[in-house]
Amino acid sequence: MSEIDSLKAQLETLQSEALASFAQAASLSELQQLRVNYLGKKGALTEVLKGVGKLPAEERPVIGQHVNKTKSALAEALDASEADLAVKAKAERIEAERIDVTLPGRSKPAGALHPVQQGLDEMTAIFSQMGFAVAEGPEIENEFHNFDALNIPPEHPARAMHDTFFINEKFAEGEHSEPMLLRTHTSPVQIRAMKRFLEEGHEPPLAVVAPGRVYRCDYDVTHSPMFHQVEVFKVDRDVSMAHLKGVLKHFLSTYFEKEVDIRLRPHYFPFTEPSAEVDIGCVFCAGKGCRICKGSGWIEVLGSGMIHPNVLRSVGIDADEFSGFAFGLGVERLVMLKEGIPDLRLFFENDVRFLRRMGS
Amino acid sequence: MKIPFSWLKEQVALSKTPAEIADDLVRLGHEVEGVEMPRAAVQGVRVGQIRSKQPHPDADKLSLLKVDIGEAEMLDIVCGASNMGEGDKIPVATLGTTLPNGLTIKKGKIRGETSCGMCCSETELGLADESAGLLILPADAPVGAEVGEYLGLEEAVFDLSITPNRGDCMNVRGIARDLAADAGLPLADVISHVAEVETAIPAAKVTVTAEGDCPVYMARRIEGVTLADSPAWMQTGLILAGMRPVNGIVDVLNYVMLDFGQPMHAFDADRLNGDICIRSAQAGEDFAALDGRELKLHAGDLVVCDETDVIALAGIMGSEPSGVTDTTTNIVLESAFFRPARVSETRRTYAMVSEASMRFERGVDPLMVETAMQKASALITELFGGAVGEITVCGDAAAINAGRSVSCSVARISSRLGIDIPESVDAVLERMAFGIRRDGDRLDVDVPPFRHDVTIPEDISEEYARVIGFDAIPEILPALATTAPAKVDRSIHDAVADGFLQVVTYAFISDGEQRLFVEDDGLDIALQNPISDAMSVMRRSAWPGLLNVAKHNLNRQQSGVALAEQGRLYVKTENGHDENNVLAWLMSGDVGQDEWHAQTRKADFFDLKAAVESWLAKRGLIGRFIADDSIAGLQAGQSAKIMVGRAEAGRIGKVDGDIADSFDIDAPVFVADINLDLLPEGKKAKFQPLPEFPGVERDLVFLFDKNSSSDAILNAVRSAGGKLLTETRIFDRYAGKGVPEGKVSLGIRFALQDPNRTLTQQDSDAAMQSIIAAMDKKFGAVLRG
């Protein structure tokens, strides 16, 4: 056998051995080692090339081509094997990283706003959007703001309807040294807001929403000694009962998230004239009559009226020039109706199961 | 008050059904709390007569009755009442009858004796809320008749809630007047029987010295009365109207009051000592009221007196010794007008309520004072015999509320109601008994004396509006004013966002709870009339309320709570009082719950501190937590005041173990609060360019004394680190094996950054050396190898 044929044979043997070993390689590192073994500086192919020097000059290019062919065949085979292995390795890694996606996520403690707060926020926002400014007042009031300025003189029978909590001792409060009490309604804010407004040199229109806590000395299944009211009033030229009805209708429909019917019934409050109790068409039975509305199709929700001229006068507003409407609504009552909460006491028991449920 | 339909129809010829009338009443402003149909409720209850009454052999309080209900056999009935005797006629619920209270009558044995029916009281028949014993029927009641039919209960009774301004509607005629005006029907004339005066009977002698409080007083003697039960028709009326028959005279007076609204009183003339005087009481005068109470009167109370005693608290209640009894033969009738405010004040002083006072304090019809006197005297003499003397009249009833007129503009009524006012307004108001004089837009409205409530033009517009109905007023949304949007208080919302549940607790707590966290400095605000001791003083800390909520929930299978409340705290000040807006937190027990990836742990100080810090950060504020062992109710060593800016704005700490025990809470409890009124305005974050050059992070670990303050260490680090130091924090804290006793190892991480260039090794080494030197100098801290 000539020298050149022997070299050719060597190259063929080397190629078939190499391809076989590549196919068996189980890992990328093993393949890397094989690459060095065959194609490296001191690899098998290089060894074969050393024999080329012994060949006559005209035969060298021939064997050179053979060597190059073998080299690229090996390199291609190595690349292909590497790619196969990479795919396999990724598939294994993916399998190893498989998780149960149905396990619950890592929880974070979830807070919740009290349902009364949610109600207050919603109601205040509706009135804010209608242009009513938010005002507050003290909860410990004097008789002047809670009663007298609201046209409820001391001997007035309406005072008895209020079940007032009085403070143990009189303490001087500004110009008024008189019995102090826990405000029985948010209406005193009417007086305070109007006075402040005038003192600041403004002139009506004035539109105010005043949310807050109020107190009545009454404690049973349907009464809480502390509860929340939202007082709403507007004073301007030519404010009419039609405006009162318009604002009520808009507010109640927005709050209950559906068009509600309203009905005003003549009533009596000392601080409004005319006065009206406001009913809404029962939100549970759509006015057909059910247990909640006692079959009447109507549910009483709040008291309202045109601000009594004596109230306007008590703060120095000309009742001939200006008029106003006012109403006060019970927050707990509306929240109970909207959310279907059956028992007032749930609000003040603060059971976290109730709070979480209502807050979600 | 209760108004029987049949009685209304005596005053006005109504042709509508009770349901329609109820709707009209609501529209007119008289709230209808219910329409009762009494007849339907007592089907099967019959008139029975007691033929014999024996004591029950085995029970002192029971009787064995044989009752005749007009059938062949007498009924054996065991009865627990005691006010009946042989011969009395009583309502008997026969077997199978279901009473209004839901009880169905069955044959049964009571203590071994057979009972075949039940004798009934007013309460059991659904006619009254309270009753004392059986309803004894008039002697002429036909035995065996249906009681409902006999009593004329076959009808509707309107249960009305009369508003305090409409004293004129606290009687049948007043309601009838509203309905008549509404329907355009005539109101029946007052049929006044007038008893003929017997001149031999002396006129009652009366003087009034308190004319201001008693502008009109009428009195009349009636002699020779033979007292008997009032007739069945009257008793029925009274029962349907919710009043219990008492005796003939009282029944007549109550009947007249329900009919006309004029309360009257009868004295036993033979139990009076001399002439009658109406005057102001002197302080300390004794009064033995009809309800059994012995009062010491106040100066200024209006009283009716004879020459020795106070015989009535005017308009409220008569005295026991001067009252009519079963043996009374001569009486003095009183009919008067007392000043409403006077009656109201006195009634409230003694916490007394009577049918009379309710009417007087709302104002009665002055022109009814004499009419009622005439009608009552006529009824009494017709029913019980006797003869009447002259009526003694003090004062002029016609002068009360006389000539009142309200002048108003039709245009103004229109503007206030938001509707056009047609010419027919005149007719509507005239039907309501107002007199109308019109001059173009001007309306002069003469107000009848019984309408004490109508004084201003707005009252006139209400009168008109309630007759046409508030439904006739359109719904108009006024033009929206634009106001600066209010700054919304997000305090509680931000606490909730950090995982806290908002609670709402009462503003009043017990005195004991107040003392847990607030020293007694005399600045508490206590209630005069608390619901209970547990709700008697205005809170000065929100923590007791939160502890009560924690207790409630931890006792109900909750393993941990995180609560927050926003509300006010109340304290006396030199000039009055303060109401401070406060946000308070409480954490106790497990943080979260056991989950597949992590176990729960108990909340500690730093859980709550994180919440407070996070809350402050949201408003651009940083709190400094300064250890303070003197905070009442918190455990020394785990409590701090929270400084924000210069304000001591809050406190935080672990609730004293004994206090937690007293709320039955085993786990450590942590609380905090922030006085929102003291918080300074926070800084709003401003834009800063992001760093262009890389920064470096370095860690250093030192040994410090165990009681060193982290806050002081970090402050020292910041001032030593120089301008390049952008961030520093404690990343590790360790005490124990490998750390000397009394020392603690703190790992501090620094971030260094120069906005203008890449940092060099020298830069960071210089900063490190400066910090190491400062730690050594200030704290004697050494680097841990």
Interface residues (C-beta under 8 A of the other chain):
Chain A: L103 P104 R106 S107 K108 P109 A110 G111 A112 L113 H114 V116 Q117 S128 M130 G131 F132 A133 V134 P138 E139 I140 P153 P154 E155 H156 P157 A158 A160 M161 F165 F166 I167 N168 E169 F171 A172 E173 G174 M180 L182 P205 A207 R213 Y215 C217 Y219 P225 M226 K234 D236 D238 V239 S240 M241 A242 H243 K245 G246 V247 L248 K249 H250 I262 R263 L264 R265 P266 H267 Y268 E273 P274 S275 A276 E277 M306 H308 P309 S323 F347 F348 E349 N350 D351 V352 R353 L355 R356 G359
Chain B: V26 R27 L28 G29 E31 T163 P164 N165 R166 P340 A341 R342 S344 E345 R348 E361 R362 S415 R416 L417 G418 I419 I456 E458 D459 S461 E462 A465 R466 F470 D471 I473 P474 E475 I476 L477 P478 L480 A481 T482 T483 A484 P485 A486 I492 H493 A495 V496 A497 D498 G499 F500 L501 Q502 V503 V504 T505 Y506 A507 F508 I525 A526 L527 Q528 N529 P530 I531 M535 M538 V549 H552 N553 R556 Q558 V561 A562 L563 A564 G567 R568 Y570 K572 N575 G576 H577 E579 V591 G592 Q593 E595 W596 H597 A598
